[in-house]
Amino acid sequence: MPIDIDQFKSGKSSDSFTQVVKEFLQNHRDKAYLATELFEVMKGRKLVSPADLFEIQNVLHILSRERSIVSRHVETKDGFQAFYSFNEG
């Protein structure tokens, strides 16, 4: 169902959400996170809805491409998984 433009304008832009994810990883630079773990953190902070895992994955892709964060595939008990961490370099 469409929403009116005023309701749309009251929402947060992807840029502000990207900054929140980047700052979270920067403030927790001693850890690396799965996309699903970051999604749960953002959901707990009421920054995403249950349907926004795709948005988290897009943000992580953007931040990886601009080299703000690092992505590495690490072998875990569940197989290889992509983890994300703040780029110290």
C-alpha positions as CSV (number, residue, x, y, z in Angstrom):
1,M,0.0,0.0,0.0
2,P,1.5,3.4,-1.0
3,I,2.1,6.1,1.6
4,D,1.7,9.8,1.2
5,I,4.8,11.9,0.5
6,D,4.8,13.6,3.9
7,Q,5.1,10.2,5.6
8,F,7.8,9.2,3.2
9,K,9.8,12.4,3.9
10,S,9.6,11.7,7.6
11,G,11.6,8.5,7.2
12,K,15.3,8.1,7.5
13,S,17.5,8.2,4.4
14,S,19.8,5.3,3.5
15,D,22.7,7.7,4.0
16,S,21.9,8.2,7.7
17,F,21.4,4.5,8.2
18,T,24.7,3.8,6.5
19,Q,26.3,6.2,9.0
20,V,24.7,4.4,12.0
21,V,26.1,1.0,10.8
22,K,29.5,2.5,10.2
23,E,29.6,4.2,13.6
24,F,28.5,1.0,15.3
25,L,31.4,-1.0,13.7
26,Q,33.8,1.8,14.5
27,N,32.7,1.8,18.2
28,H,33.0,-2.0,18.3
29,R,36.2,-2.3,16.3
30,D,37.5,-5.2,18.5
31,K,34.8,-7.5,17.0
32,A,33.6,-8.7,13.5
33,Y,30.0,-9.3,12.8
34,L,27.8,-11.3,10.5
35,A,25.2,-9.3,8.6
36,T,22.5,-11.1,10.6
37,E,24.1,-10.1,13.8
38,L,24.2,-6.5,12.8
39,F,20.6,-6.7,11.7
40,E,19.6,-8.0,15.2
41,V,21.5,-5.1,16.8
42,M,19.8,-2.5,14.6
43,K,16.4,-4.2,15.1
44,G,17.0,-4.1,18.9
45,R,17.6,-0.4,18.6
46,K,14.4,-0.1,16.5
47,L,16.3,1.2,13.5
48,V,15.1,-1.5,11.1
49,S,12.0,-3.5,10.7
50,P,12.0,-7.3,10.5
51,A,12.0,-7.1,6.7
52,D,15.1,-4.9,6.4
53,L,17.9,-7.6,6.4
54,F,18.3,-6.8,2.7
55,E,18.9,-3.1,3.6
56,I,21.6,-4.1,6.1
57,Q,23.3,-6.2,3.4
58,N,23.1,-3.3,0.9
59,V,24.7,-1.0,3.5
60,L,27.5,-3.4,4.2
61,H,28.2,-3.7,0.5
62,I,28.3,0.1,0.1
63,L,30.7,0.4,3.1
64,S,32.9,-2.4,1.9
65,R,33.2,-0.8,-1.6
66,E,34.2,2.6,-0.1
67,R,36.6,0.7,2.2
68,S,35.1,2.0,5.4
69,I,34.7,-1.6,6.6
70,V,36.4,-4.9,5.8
71,S,34.7,-8.1,4.8
72,R,36.3,-11.5,5.3
73,H,35.0,-15.0,4.8
74,V,35.9,-17.0,7.9
75,E,35.4,-20.7,8.4
76,T,33.1,-21.4,11.4
77,K,31.3,-24.5,12.6
78,D,28.5,-23.5,10.2
79,G,30.9,-23.3,7.2
80,F,32.4,-20.2,5.6
81,Q,30.6,-17.0,6.6
82,A,31.1,-13.3,5.7
83,F,32.1,-11.2,8.7
84,Y,32.4,-7.4,8.7
85,S,34.6,-5.1,10.8
86,F,35.7,-1.5,10.8
87,N,38.6,-0.8,8.5
88,E,41.5,0.4,10.7
89,G,43.7,1.1,7.6
